[in-house]
Amino acid sequence: MAFLLMLPGLLWLGLFFVLPLYQLFEVSLQSRYPDFPGYYYRDLNFHNYVQALTDYAPHFARSFLYAGLATFFAFVLAYPLAYAMAFKAGKWRGLMMICVIAPFFTSFILRTFAWAQILADEGFVVRFLNFFHLLPNGHIVNTPIAVIAGLTYNFLPFMVLPIYASLERADARVIEAGGDLYANGFTTFRTVTLPMSMPGVLAGTLLTFIPAAGDFVNMELLGPQRGKMVGNVINDQFLTVPGGYPIAAALSFTLMAAILVLVFLYVRRFGTEELV
């Protein structure tokens, strides 16, 4: 009976996850014919993975660096907002929640285009910073700063919502007890509020870092022509490079494996209950 109840879910996972991943893995083990770039043969060696770990190592490092910085800045922006929504918003909580989730109602690419216009050379942000001579190059678009800003903006709700959920479920009496024991506001936050919200912080970190590490839209629309992220390399190999399917598949699996290692280390360190 238990197996029959699980069968629809197993079929769904097998059809839409396991089978595509298996086909992608098969492609990653293939090589293209030198004279026929669009045709491949299976040689069952891992030279594509060796190439992914050597030739494209800087792209992986850049992706993880940008994703890490975007995750950090998202946390810095998200925690005060989530705290205000949980404890200070009152009747404005619903409106603030709508503002947080409103970006989900529009296209990811459209939001990134809008961010490109905000950071454009003729935009208010650049003119304001140039007025105070804070931009050495005089522009933001086509720089790593724009990419990190775009990643932070696009994935900010994924950080806000888990933190808010943890804070909203926190027992206010425990926080009030800190004041009863003559702890100041900062001490109460450091010893009581922040530890109680850590499940949301850690879940938000994963939900922000993982998609940011594999993103290619922000780099494509906001970043420089050189120094791409690994997501851009995968996109180019699949769509524009003749015979690029095998290396693109190997890069995809390598990126997936690297992210799974990070998630595994997290689960080993904090336990799966922290994600609930």
Secondary structure, DSSP 8 states (H G I E B T S, - for coil): -HHHHHHHHHHHHIIIIIHHHHHHHHHHTEEEETTEEEEEEE----HHHHHHHHTTHHHHHHHHHHHHHHHHHHHHHHHHHHHIIIII-GGGHHHHHHHHHGGGGS-HHHHHHHHHHHTSTTSHHHHHHHHTT--SSS--TTSHHHHHHHHHHHHHHHHHHHHHHHHHHS-HHHHHHHHHTT--HHHHIIIIIHHHHHHHHHHHHHHHHHHHHH--HHHHHHS-SSS--HHHHHHHHHHTSTT-HHHHHHHHHHHHHHHHHHHHHHHHHH-GGGG-
